[in-house]
Amino acid sequence: MALHHCPECRRKISQAAKLCPHCGFSFHETDLARYRQLLEQRSLANQEINRRSVKLHLVWLAVFAAVIGLASWWHHY
């Protein structure tokens, strides 16, 4: 009997199972297609969050560099 992980709860279950006995996830083809679509939506949302995070980090890096530059310039004079 081969085992694999349920994509929803990550517990090991039989490959012959039609439903996960732990969380009830259905392995019917339409449910799997819906689950893949949900994963794609989550992936796109995570990409957008990462893009915003990178922009925010770059802004803070520029502010930090400007403060260090001004402090260095101020110290010289």
N, CA, C and O atoms as a GROMACS GRO file, in nm:
protein
  308
    1MET      N    1   0.085  -0.118   0.000
    1MET     CA    2   0.000   0.000   0.000
    1MET      C    3   0.089   0.124   0.000
    1MET      O    4   0.165   0.147   0.094
    2ALA      N    5   0.079   0.203  -0.104
    2ALA     CA    6   0.160   0.324  -0.116
    2ALA      C    7   0.091   0.439  -0.043
    2ALA      O    8  -0.032   0.450  -0.042
    3LEU      N    9   0.172   0.524   0.017
    3LEU     CA   10   0.122   0.639   0.090
    3LEU      C   11   0.168   0.767   0.022
    3LEU      O   12   0.274   0.771  -0.041
    4HIS      N   13   0.089   0.869   0.037
    4HIS     CA   14   0.128   1.003  -0.008
    4HIS      C   15   0.070   1.103   0.089
    4HIS      O   16  -0.010   1.067   0.175
    5HIS      N   17   0.110   1.229   0.077
    5HIS     CA   18   0.064   1.332   0.168
    5HIS      C   19  -0.062   1.398   0.113
    5HIS      O   20  -0.074   1.424  -0.007
    6CYS      N   21  -0.156   1.425   0.203
    6CYS     CA   22  -0.275   1.502   0.167
    6CYS      C   23  -0.230   1.645   0.143
    6CYS      O   24  -0.157   1.701   0.225
    7PRO      N   25  -0.271   1.708   0.032
    7PRO     CA   26  -0.228   1.845   0.006
    7PRO      C   27  -0.286   1.947   0.104
    7PRO      O   28  -0.232   2.057   0.118
    8GLU      N   29  -0.393   1.912   0.172
    8GLU     CA   30  -0.456   2.006   0.264
    8GLU      C   31  -0.396   1.998   0.405
    8GLU      O   32  -0.355   2.100   0.460
    9CYS      N   33  -0.392   1.879   0.463
    9CYS     CA   34  -0.345   1.866   0.602
    9CYS      C   35  -0.204   1.809   0.613
    9CYS      O   36  -0.148   1.805   0.723
   10ARG      N   37  -0.147   1.765   0.502
   10ARG     CA   38  -0.009   1.713   0.493
   10ARG      C   39   0.014   1.582   0.569
   10ARG      O   40   0.128   1.544   0.591
   11ARG      N   41  -0.092   1.512   0.608
   11ARG     CA   42  -0.076   1.382   0.674
   11ARG      C   43  -0.067   1.274   0.569
   11ARG      O   44  -0.117   1.290   0.457
   12LYS      N   45  -0.004   1.162   0.604
   12LYS     CA   46   0.010   1.051   0.511
   12LYS      C   47  -0.120   0.972   0.504
   12LYS      O   48  -0.181   0.938   0.605
   13ILE      N   49  -0.160   0.944   0.380
   13ILE     CA   50  -0.280   0.865   0.357
   13ILE      C   51  -0.253   0.770   0.240
   13ILE      O   52  -0.155   0.787   0.168
   14SER      N   53  -0.339   0.674   0.223
   14SER     CA   54  -0.329   0.578   0.114
   14SER      C   55  -0.354   0.647  -0.020
   14SER      O   56  -0.436   0.738  -0.029
   15GLN      N   57  -0.282   0.603  -0.123
   15GLN     CA   58  -0.305   0.660  -0.256
   15GLN      C   59  -0.440   0.618  -0.312
   15GLN      O   60  -0.491   0.682  -0.404
   16ALA      N   61  -0.498   0.513  -0.258
   16ALA     CA   62  -0.628   0.466  -0.305
   16ALA      C   63  -0.744   0.542  -0.242
   16ALA      O   64  -0.859   0.526  -0.284
   17ALA      N   65  -0.718   0.624  -0.142
   17ALA     CA   66  -0.824   0.696  -0.072
   17ALA      C   67  -0.889   0.800  -0.163
   17ALA      O   68  -0.821   0.869  -0.239
   18LYS      N   69  -1.021   0.809  -0.154
   18LYS     CA   70  -1.096   0.910  -0.229
   18LYS      C   71  -1.113   1.037  -0.147
   18LYS      O   72  -1.129   1.146  -0.204
   19LEU      N   73  -1.109   1.025  -0.016
   19LEU     CA   74  -1.118   1.137   0.077
   19LEU      C   75  -1.010   1.120   0.182
   19LEU      O   76  -0.976   1.008   0.219
   20CYS      N   77  -0.957   1.230   0.230
   20CYS     CA   78  -0.862   1.224   0.340
   20CYS      C   79  -0.940   1.192   0.467
   20CYS      O   80  -1.036   1.262   0.499
   21PRO      N   81  -0.901   1.089   0.540
   21PRO     CA   82  -0.974   1.055   0.663
   21PRO      C   83  -0.951   1.156   0.775
   21PRO      O   84  -1.025   1.156   0.874
   22HIS      N   85  -0.851   1.240   0.762
   22HIS     CA   86  -0.818   1.336   0.867
   22HIS      C   87  -0.891   1.469   0.848
   22HIS      O   88  -0.947   1.523   0.944
   23CYS      N   89  -0.890   1.522   0.727
   23CYS     CA   90  -0.948   1.656   0.704
   23CYS      C   91  -1.066   1.654   0.608
   23CYS      O   92  -1.137   1.754   0.596
   24GLY      N   93  -1.089   1.542   0.539
   24GLY     CA   94  -1.201   1.533   0.447
   24GLY      C   95  -1.174   1.586   0.307
   24GLY      O   96  -1.266   1.598   0.227
   25PHE      N   97  -1.047   1.617   0.277
   25PHE     CA   98  -1.013   1.666   0.144
   25PHE      C   99  -1.051   1.562   0.039
   25PHE      O  100  -1.019   1.444   0.055
   26SER      N  101  -1.119   1.605  -0.067
   26SER     CA  102  -1.166   1.515  -0.172
   26SER      C  103  -1.063   1.508  -0.284
   26SER      O  104  -1.012   1.610  -0.329
   27PHE      N  105  -1.034   1.388  -0.329
   27PHE     CA  106  -0.940   1.368  -0.440
   27PHE      C  107  -1.013   1.351  -0.573
   27PHE      O  108  -0.955   1.302  -0.670
   28HIS      N  109  -1.139   1.390  -0.578
   28HIS     CA  110  -1.215   1.388  -0.703
   28HIS      C  111  -1.153   1.492  -0.797
   28HIS      O  112  -1.105   1.596  -0.752
   29GLU      N  113  -1.153   1.464  -0.926
   29GLU     CA  114  -1.083   1.549  -1.024
   29GLU      C  115  -1.131   1.695  -1.021
   29GLU      O  116  -1.049   1.786  -1.033
   30THR      N  117  -1.261   1.718  -1.006
   30THR     CA  118  -1.310   1.857  -1.002
   30THR      C  119  -1.261   1.929  -0.877
   30THR      O  120  -1.228   2.048  -0.882
   31ASP      N  121  -1.255   1.857  -0.764
   31ASP     CA  122  -1.205   1.918  -0.640
   31ASP      C  123  -1.055   1.947  -0.651
   31ASP      O  124  -1.008   2.049  -0.600
   32LEU      N  125  -0.982   1.859  -0.716
   32LEU     CA  126  -0.839   1.883  -0.735
   32LEU      C  127  -0.815   2.003  -0.826
   32LEU      O  128  -0.724   2.082  -0.802
   33ALA      N  129  -0.898   2.019  -0.930
   33ALA     CA  130  -0.885   2.134  -1.019
   33ALA      C  131  -0.914   2.263  -0.943
   33ALA      O  132  -0.846   2.364  -0.962
   34ARG      N  133  -1.016   2.262  -0.857
   34ARG     CA  134  -1.049   2.378  -0.776
   34ARG      C  135  -0.935   2.410  -0.679
   34ARG      O  136  -0.903   2.527  -0.656
   35TYR      N  137  -0.875   2.307  -0.622
   35TYR     CA  138  -0.763   2.324  -0.529
   35TYR      C  139  -0.642   2.384  -0.601
   35TYR      O  140  -0.574   2.472  -0.548
   36ARG      N  141  -0.614   2.337  -0.723
   36ARG     CA  142  -0.503   2.393  -0.802
   36ARG      C  143  -0.527   2.540  -0.834
   36ARG      O  144  -0.434   2.621  -0.831
   37GLN      N  145  -0.652   2.576  -0.864
   37GLN     CA  146  -0.686   2.715  -0.892
   37GLN      C  147  -0.666   2.800  -0.767
   37GLN      O  148  -0.616   2.912  -0.776
   38LEU      N  149  -0.705   2.748  -0.652
   38LEU     CA  150  -0.685   2.820  -0.526
   38LEU      C  151  -0.536   2.840  -0.499
   38LEU      O  152  -0.495   2.947  -0.454
   39LEU      N  153  -0.455   2.738  -0.525
   39LEU     CA  154  -0.311   2.750  -0.506
   39LEU      C  155  -0.252   2.856  -0.598
   39LEU      O  156  -0.163   2.931  -0.558
   40GLU      N  157  -0.302   2.863  -0.721
   40GLU     CA  158  -0.254   2.964  -0.816
   40GLU      C  159  -0.290   3.104  -0.767
   40GLU      O  160  -0.209   3.196  -0.776
   41GLN      N  161  -0.411   3.121  -0.714
   41GLN     CA  162  -0.453   3.251  -0.661
   41GLN      C  163  -0.366   3.291  -0.542
   41GLN      O  164  -0.326   3.407  -0.530
   42ARG      N  165  -0.338   3.195  -0.454
   42ARG     CA  166  -0.252   3.222  -0.338
   42ARG      C  167  -0.111   3.261  -0.383
   42ARG      O  168  -0.049   3.351  -0.326
   43SER      N  169  -0.062   3.193  -0.485
   43SER     CA  170   0.071   3.222  -0.536
   43SER      C  171   0.078   3.363  -0.592
   43SER      O  172   0.175   3.436  -0.566
   44LEU      N  173  -0.024   3.404  -0.668
   44LEU     CA  174  -0.027   3.539  -0.722
   44LEU      C  175  -0.037   3.644  -0.611
   44LEU      O  176   0.027   3.749  -0.618
   45ALA      N  177  -0.116   3.616  -0.509
   45ALA     CA  178  -0.128   3.708  -0.396
   45ALA      C  179   0.006   3.720  -0.323
   45ALA      O  180   0.045   3.830  -0.284
   46ASN      N  181   0.075   3.608  -0.305
   46ASN     CA  182   0.205   3.611  -0.239
   46ASN      C  183   0.308   3.687  -0.322
   46ASN      O  184   0.392   3.757  -0.266
   47GLN      N  185   0.303   3.674  -0.454
   47GLN     CA  186   0.395   3.748  -0.540
   47GLN      C  187   0.372   3.898  -0.525
   47GLN      O  188   0.468   3.974  -0.520
   48GLU      N  189   0.247   3.940  -0.517
   48GLU     CA  190   0.216   4.082  -0.500
   48GLU      C  191   0.265   4.132  -0.364
   48GLU      O  192   0.320   4.242  -0.355
   49ILE      N  193   0.246   4.053  -0.261
   49ILE     CA  194   0.296   4.090  -0.128
   49ILE      C  195   0.447   4.103  -0.129
   49ILE      O  196   0.502   4.198  -0.072
   50ASN      N  197   0.514   4.010  -0.193
   50ASN     CA  198   0.661   4.015  -0.202
   50ASN      C  199   0.707   4.138  -0.279
   50ASN      O  200   0.806   4.201  -0.242
   51ARG      N  201   0.637   4.172  -0.386
   51ARG     CA  202   0.674   4.288  -0.467
   51ARG      C  203   0.661   4.417  -0.382
   51ARG      O  204   0.748   4.504  -0.387
   52ARG      N  205   0.553   4.427  -0.308
   52ARG     CA  206   0.533   4.544  -0.221
   52ARG      C  207   0.639   4.548  -0.111
   52ARG      O  208   0.689   4.655  -0.077
   53SER      N  209   0.671   4.434  -0.058
   53SER     CA  210   0.771   4.427   0.049
   53SER      C  211   0.907   4.472  -0.001
   53SER      O  212   0.978   4.544   0.069
   54VAL      N  213   0.944   4.432  -0.121
   54VAL     CA  214   1.073   4.472  -0.178
   54VAL      C  215   1.076   4.624  -0.196
   54VAL      O  216   1.176   4.688  -0.166
   55LYS      N  217   0.968   4.681  -0.247
   55LYS     CA  218   0.961   4.826  -0.265
   55LYS      C  219   0.976   4.898  -0.132
   55LYS      O  220   1.050   4.996  -0.122
   56LEU      N  221   0.908   4.850  -0.029
   56LEU     CA  222   0.916   4.911   0.102
   56LEU      C  223   1.058   4.902   0.158
   56LEU      O  224   1.108   4.998   0.216
   57HIS      N  225   1.122   4.787   0.142
   57HIS     CA  226   1.260   4.771   0.189
   57HIS      C  227   1.355   4.865   0.115
   57HIS      O  228   1.446   4.921   0.177
   58LEU      N  229   1.335   4.883  -0.013
   58LEU     CA  230   1.420   4.975  -0.089
   58LEU      C  231   1.401   5.120  -0.044
   58LEU      O  232   1.497   5.196  -0.038
   59VAL      N  233   1.278   5.158  -0.013
   59VAL     CA  234   1.252   5.293   0.036
   59VAL      C  235   1.324   5.313   0.170
   59VAL      O  236   1.388   5.416   0.190
   60TRP      N  237   1.312   5.217   0.260
   60TRP     CA  238   1.379   5.229   0.390
   60TRP      C  239   1.530   5.229   0.376
   60TRP      O  240   1.600   5.299   0.450
   61LEU      N  241   1.582   5.153   0.282
   61LEU     CA  242   1.726   5.154   0.256
   61LEU      C  243   1.771   5.291   0.208
   61LEU      O  244   1.875   5.341   0.251
   62ALA      N  245   1.693   5.354   0.120
   62ALA     CA  246   1.727   5.487   0.070
   62ALA      C  247   1.721   5.590   0.183
   62ALA      O  248   1.808   5.677   0.192
   63VAL      N  249   1.621   5.581   0.269
   63VAL     CA  250   1.611   5.673   0.383
   63VAL      C  251   1.730   5.655   0.476
   63VAL      O  252   1.790   5.752   0.521
   64PHE      N  253   1.764   5.530   0.505
   64PHE     CA  254   1.878   5.502   0.593
   64PHE      C  255   2.007   5.554   0.533
   64PHE      O  256   2.088   5.615   0.604
   65ALA      N  257   2.028   5.532   0.404
   65ALA     CA  258   2.149   5.580   0.338
   65ALA      C  259   2.154   5.732   0.340
   65ALA      O  260   2.261   5.790   0.359
   66ALA      N  261   2.039   5.799   0.321
   66ALA     CA  262   2.036   5.945   0.325
   66ALA      C  263   2.070   5.997   0.464
   66ALA      O  264   2.144   6.095   0.477
   67VAL      N  265   2.018   5.932   0.567
   67VAL     CA  266   2.047   5.974   0.704
   67VAL      C  267   2.195   5.955   0.735
   67VAL      O  268   2.257   6.043   0.795
   68ILE      N  269   2.252   5.843   0.696
   68ILE     CA  270   2.395   5.818   0.717
   68ILE      C  271   2.478   5.920   0.640
   68ILE      O  272   2.577   5.972   0.692
   69GLY      N  273   2.439   5.949   0.517
   69GLY     CA  274   2.511   6.047   0.436
   69GLY      C  275   2.506   6.186   0.497
   69GLY      O  276   2.607   6.255   0.503
   70LEU      N  277   2.388   6.227   0.544
   70LEU     CA  278   2.374   6.358   0.607
   70LEU      C  279   2.454   6.365   0.738
   70LEU      O  280   2.517   6.467   0.767
   71ALA      N  281   2.451   6.257   0.814
   71ALA     CA  282   2.527   6.255   0.940
   71ALA      C  283   2.676   6.264   0.912
   71ALA      O  284   2.749   6.332   0.983
   72SER      N  285   2.720   6.196   0.809
   72SER     CA  286   2.862   6.200   0.772
   72SER      C  287   2.900   6.340   0.724
   72SER      O  288   3.005   6.392   0.760
   73TRP      N  289   2.816   6.400   0.642
   73TRP     CA  290   2.842   6.535   0.590
   73TRP      C  291   2.843   6.635   0.706
   73TRP      O  292   2.929   6.723   0.711
   74TRP      N  293   2.746   6.623   0.798
   74TRP     CA  294   2.734   6.713   0.911
   74TRP      C  295   2.856   6.703   1.002
   74TRP      O  296   2.902   6.804   1.055
   75HIS      N  297   2.909   6.583   1.020
   75HIS     CA  298   3.025   6.560   1.106
   75HIS      C  299   3.150   6.626   1.050
   75HIS      O  300   3.237   6.669   1.127
   76HIS      N  301   3.162   6.635   0.918
   76HIS     CA  302   3.278   6.697   0.855
   76HIS      C  303   3.282   6.848   0.874
   76HIS      O  304   3.390   6.907   0.878
   77TYR      N  305   3.167   6.910   0.887
   77TYR     CA  306   3.163   7.056   0.894
   77TYR      C  307   3.136   7.103   1.031
   77TYR      O  308   3.130   7.224   1.055
   0.00000   0.00000   0.00000
